[in-house]
Amino acid sequence: MKPIKLTEEELNQLNTVQGRRQAVKNELSDIGFLRLKLKRKEDKVEDFNNETIQIEVEIAKNLEDKYGRGSVDIESGTFTPIT
C-alpha cells in the first residue's frame, strides 16, 4: 500500500498533541523534583523541632532542679512556685 500524505492541519494537530504531552512530562518531572525538595525541607524542620523540644526539656529540668516545680512568666522574668 502506498502511504497517504497527511494534511498540514492534521500534522499541526498531531504536533500540538505531541507538544502538550511533552509539557505534561516536563511538569510531572518538575513536580517530582519539588516533592524531593519539600521532603528535604520537611526533614530539616522536623530535626529543628526535635532539637527545640530537647532544649525546652533541658531548660525545664534545670529550672525545676534549681527552683522546684512551678511556672515561669517569660514576660516578667519571674518564677512562681507551686504550693
BAFI-3210 file (N, C-alpha, C; in Angstrom, 3 decimals, decimal comma, padded with zeros to 6 digits):
// residues 83
n [1|2|3|4|5|6|7|8|9|10|11|12|13|14|15|16|17|18|19|20|21|22|23|24|25|26|27|28|29|30|31|32|33|34|35|36|37|38|39|40|41|42|43|44|45|46|47|48|49|50|51|52|53|54|55|56|57|58|59|60|61|62|63|64|65|66|67|68|69|70|71|72|73|74|75|76|77|78|79|80|81|82|83]
n.u [000,822|000,374|001,721|-000,276|-000,400|-000,523|-002,576|-001,588|-002,895|-003,706|-001,182|-000,303|-002,156|-001,450|001,200|000,691|-000,603|001,474|003,339|001,925|001,830|004,551|004,872|003,333|004,863|007,202|006,220|005,397|007,864|009,060|007,360|007,988|010,637|010,211|008,745|010,736|012,476|010,743|010,346|012,932|013,074|010,995|012,104|014,298|012,956|011,601|013,789|014,814|012,637|012,627|015,099|014,527|012,519|014,042|015,865|014,043|013,054|015,397|015,919|013,621|014,004|016,396|015,521|013,562|015,127|016,614|014,725|012,502|009,150|006,981|005,812|006,774|006,953|007,705|007,614|007,637|009,797|009,733|009,473|007,087|006,505|004,861|002,482]
n.v [-001,187|002,233|004,996|007,556|010,980|013,217|016,038|019,481|020,673|018,420|017,423|019,599|019,456|016,964|017,533|019,505|018,027|016,289|018,133|019,045|016,702|016,420|018,688|017,961|015,805|017,203|018,905|017,007|015,949|018,215|018,505|016,183|016,768|019,041|017,838|016,259|018,272|019,484|017,394|017,165|019,657|019,419|017,384|018,771|020,749|019,115|017,989|020,362|021,052|018,851|019,246|021,679|020,898|019,201|021,050|022,633|020,789|020,294|022,855|023,193|021,107|021,934|024,352|023,349|021,724|023,709|025,582|024,150|022,793|024,671|027,662|029,657|033,032|034,431|037,019|038,735|037,737|036,076|033,469|031,324|029,404|026,224|025,589]
n.w [000,000|-000,660|001,094|002,624|002,350|005,012|005,857|006,240|008,369|009,872|010,585|012,106|014,229|015,330|016,055|017,957|019,954|020,597|021,581|023,817|025,328|025,901|027,456|029,664|030,624|031,323|033,332|035,233|035,880|037,022|039,241|040,668|041,358|042,958|045,018|046,164|047,090|048,907|050,725|051,781|053,024|054,886|056,468|057,557|059,048|060,844|062,226|063,369|064,996|066,749|068,021|069,269|071,063|072,686|073,806|075,199|077,089|078,539|079,625|081,204|083,041|084,280|085,461|087,179|088,835|090,066|091,152|091,933|091,454|089,384|087,740|084,934|084,036|081,228|080,192|082,431|083,667|085,875|088,379|089,643|092,363|092,783|095,174]
ca.u [000,000|001,099|001,416|-001,128|000,161|-001,439|-002,682|-000,822|-003,722|-003,599|000,168|-000,297|-002,904|-000,619|002,329|000,166|-000,801|002,817|003,891|001,209|002,293|005,888|004,675|002,872|006,031|008,078|005,583|005,476|009,257|009,232|006,633|008,795|011,781|009,696|008,414|012,004|012,917|009,814|010,654|014,168|012,749|010,227|013,052|015,061|012,064|011,375|015,010|014,846|011,609|013,098|016,147|013,849|011,874|015,107|016,339|012,971|013,041|016,592|015,717|012,604|014,632|017,340|014,757|012,921|016,193|017,061|013,664|011,371|008,050|006,308|005,587|007,627|006,374|008,849|007,493|008,062|011,040|009,540|009,139|006,121|006,476|003,570|002,390]
ca.v [000,000|003,487|005,896|008,711|012,206|013,934|017,464|020,339|020,841|017,180|017,405|020,608|018,903|015,922|018,203|020,169|016,976|015,834|019,200|019,036|015,514|016,746|019,654|017,184|015,085|018,188|019,343|015,896|015,896|019,343|018,192|015,201|017,485|019,865|016,936|015,896|019,450|019,660|016,340|017,566|020,792|018,860|016,679|019,783|021,359|018,103|017,953|021,607|020,939|017,885|019,926|022,682|020,167|018,738|022,225|023,016|019,804|020,533|024,091|022,922|020,276|022,784|025,276|022,571|021,339|024,892|026,297|023,274|022,835|025,959|028,194|030,779|034,090|034,926|038,470|039,438|037,137|035,569|032,068|031,180|028,010|025,588|025,282]
ca.w [000,000|-000,766|002,206|002,338|002,905|005,896|005,571|007,150|009,568|010,644|011,165|013,171|015,360|015,943|016,692|019,150|020,968|020,994|022,420|025,091|026,074|026,404|028,538|030,821|031,138|031,966|034,575|036,191|036,311|037,942|040,469|041,380|041,921|044,046|046,134|046,801|047,843|050,029|051,700|052,461|053,891|055,992|057,330|058,290|060,031|061,874|063,031|064,131|066,024|067,751|068,789|070,096|072,154|073,567|074,530|076,117|078,180|079,358|080,377|082,227|084,081|085,023|086,303|088,241|089,774|090,788|091,857|092,245|090,482|089,322|086,394|084,555|083,211|080,462|080,016|083,652|084,126|087,230|088,609|090,731|092,813|093,028|096,615]
c.u [000,866|000,709|000,584|-000,539|-000,897|-001,468|-001,858|-001,593|-003,638|-002,227|000,285|-001,023|-002,077|000,589|001,890|-000,017|000,549|003,481|003,235|001,640|003,684|005,799|004,220|004,045|006,966|007,514|005,652|006,892|009,538|008,554|007,420|009,991|011,340|009,315|009,672|012,524|012,042|010,086|011,912|013,892|011,949|011,142|013,856|014,211|011,788|012,587|015,098|013,839|012,047|014,193|015,531|013,184|012,915|015,646|015,309|012,923|014,227|016,443|014,720|013,193|015,588|016,609|014,086|013,948|016,592|015,967|012,518|010,304|007,369|006,105|006,451|006,804|007,545|008,800|007,987|009,384|010,940|009,183|008,182|006,056|005,038|003,539|001,472]
c.v [001,250|004,391|007,091|009,919|012,898|015,406|018,247|020,546|019,606|017,076|018,421|020,109|017,851|016,522|018,923|019,166|016,490|016,872|019,247|017,850|015,770|017,732|018,947|016,431|016,031|018,634|018,245|015,739|017,006|019,075|017,181|015,854|018,349|019,024|016,541|017,058|019,667|018,629|016,689|018,698|020,317|018,149|017,671|020,434|020,375|017,992|019,186|021,558|019,976|018,492|020,950|022,020|019,708|019,896|022,635|022,088|020,032|021,791|023,864|022,102|021,101|023,746|024,543|022,128|022,528|025,499|025,400|023,398|024,191|026,395|029,429|031,755|034,749|036,449|039,237|038,899|036,568|034,089|032,032|029,708|027,526|025,201|024,135]
c.w [000,000|000,411|001,745|003,062|003,760|005,515|006,585|008,450|010,464|011,320|012,305|014,416|016,094|016,664|017,971|020,277|021,487|021,913|023,791|025,951|026,661|027,560|029,817|031,444|031,881|033,308|035,635|036,725|037,325|039,281|041,306|042,053|043,105|045,253|046,896|047,643|049,075|051,119|052,478|053,441|055,103|056,983|058,166|059,372|061,166|062,791|063,924|065,276|067,126|068,623|069,740|071,290|073,168|074,416|075,590|077,331|079,117|080,210|081,503|083,372|084,928|085,954|087,460|089,281|090,647|091,668|092,343|091,170|090,536|087,894|086,176|083,730|082,492|080,353|081,247|084,190|085,525|087,233|089,800|091,126|092,975|094,497|096,871]
res [m|k|p|i|k|l|t|e|e|e|l|n|q|l|n|t|v|q|g|r|r|q|a|v|k|n|e|l|s|d|i|g|f|l|r|l|k|l|k|r|k|e|d|k|v|e|d|f|n|n|e|t|i|q|i|e|v|e|i|a|k|n|l|e|d|k|y|g|r|g|s|v|d|i|e|s|g|t|f|t|p|i|t]
***
